Amino acid sequence: MTHLDDVLQAQRRFDDPERVGDRVTLDELIHADFASIGPKGFVLDKEKWIGRHDFFRYHELDISEPDARLFGDTAIIRNIQRNHADSSGHEVRVNTRVSQVWIEDAGAWRIVAIQFSPLAEA
């Protein structure tokens, strides 16, 4: 298995607990210096990202068009995400292009950054 296969496997391991709010696995896979930039510009650190599962639930999370690049101990994964969720009782449907930055840290791949950009209307 190449390093790129390893990081893609870590990314898939991230998607499943993200769908169901598995805080233990998310804590393992998310780097301490993690930052998320949401589709409207808000920023979440690791604690807030994991904690949002108190009020945020996915009904659907579809991930497509993966593109992964490896740069030494850093990887960038880009994809399209379409989701249907509930946030504090409000229905949310978001179609975004996502960029994730992963780093190899102490022998494991951890996500250190994620940014969501709304998809352009076709």
C-alpha positions in Angstrom: 0.0 0.0 0.0 1.3 3.4 -0.9 1.2 6.5 1.3 -1.6 7.8 -0.9 -3.6 4.7 -0.3 -3.0 5.1 3.5 -4.3 8.7 3.5 -7.3 7.8 1.4 -8.1 5.0 3.8 -7.9 7.5 6.7 -10.2 9.9 4.8 -12.8 7.1 4.4 -12.4 6.3 8.1 -13.2 10.0 8.8 -16.3 10.0 6.6 -18.1 7.1 8.4 -17.8 8.5 12.0 -18.6 11.9 10.7 -21.9 10.6 9.3 -22.9 9.1 12.7 -21.1 11.4 15.1 -18.6 8.9 16.5 -16.6 11.3 18.7 -14.0 8.8 19.7 -12.9 8.0 16.2 -13.1 11.7 15.2 -10.9 12.7 18.1 -8.3 10.1 16.9 -8.3 11.3 13.3 -8.5 15.0 13.8 -5.2 16.8 14.5 -5.0 19.1 17.6 -4.4 22.1 15.4 -7.4 21.4 13.1 -9.4 24.2 11.6 -12.6 24.0 9.5 -13.8 26.8 7.3 -17.5 26.4 6.6 -19.3 27.3 3.4 -20.4 30.6 4.9 -16.9 31.5 6.3 -17.3 30.3 9.9 -14.3 28.6 11.5 -14.4 25.6 13.9 -11.5 24.2 15.8 -11.3 20.5 16.7 -13.4 20.8 19.9 -16.2 22.7 18.2 -16.1 20.4 15.1 -16.6 17.3 17.2 -19.0 19.1 19.6 -21.3 20.2 16.8 -22.6 16.6 16.7 -24.7 17.7 19.8 -27.0 19.5 17.5 -26.1 18.4 14.0 -27.1 15.1 12.4 -26.6 13.9 8.8 -29.5 12.2 7.0 -27.4 11.8 3.9 -23.8 12.5 3.1 -22.7 11.7 -0.5 -19.1 12.1 -1.4 -17.9 12.0 -5.0 -15.2 13.0 -7.5 -12.2 12.3 -5.1 -8.9 13.8 -6.1 -5.9 13.1 -3.9 -2.4 14.5 -4.1 0.6 13.6 -1.9 3.4 16.0 -1.0 5.8 14.2 1.4 4.0 13.9 4.7 1.1 16.1 3.6 -1.8 15.2 1.4 -4.6 17.2 -0.1 -7.9 15.6 -0.9 -10.6 17.4 -2.8 -14.1 16.1 -3.5 -17.7 17.1 -3.9 -20.0 16.7 -0.9 -23.8 16.8 -1.1 -25.5 16.5 2.2 -28.9 16.6 3.9 -28.7 17.2 7.6 -30.5 18.6 10.6 -28.9 21.4 12.6 -30.6 22.5 15.8 -34.0 21.4 14.3 -33.5 23.1 11.0 -33.2 21.2 7.7 -29.9 21.8 5.9 -29.0 20.8 2.3 -25.6 21.8 1.2 -23.7 21.0 -2.1 -20.0 21.9 -1.7 -16.6 21.4 -3.1 -14.3 20.3 -0.2 -10.6 20.5 0.3 -9.0 18.5 3.1 -5.4 18.7 4.3 -4.0 15.6 6.0 -0.6 15.2 7.6 1.3 12.2 8.7 1.8 12.6 12.5 3.4 10.1 14.8 2.9 7.3 12.2 -0.8 8.1 11.5 -2.7 10.3 9.1 -4.7 13.1 10.7 -6.8 15.8 9.2 -5.5 19.3 10.0 -7.8 21.4 7.8 -11.0 21.3 5.8 -12.6 24.0 3.7 -16.1 24.0 2.2 -16.9 26.1 -0.9 -20.5 26.2 -2.3 -20.8 24.6 -5.7 -21.4 27.1 -8.6 -24.9 26.9 -10.0 -24.9 25.0 -13.3 
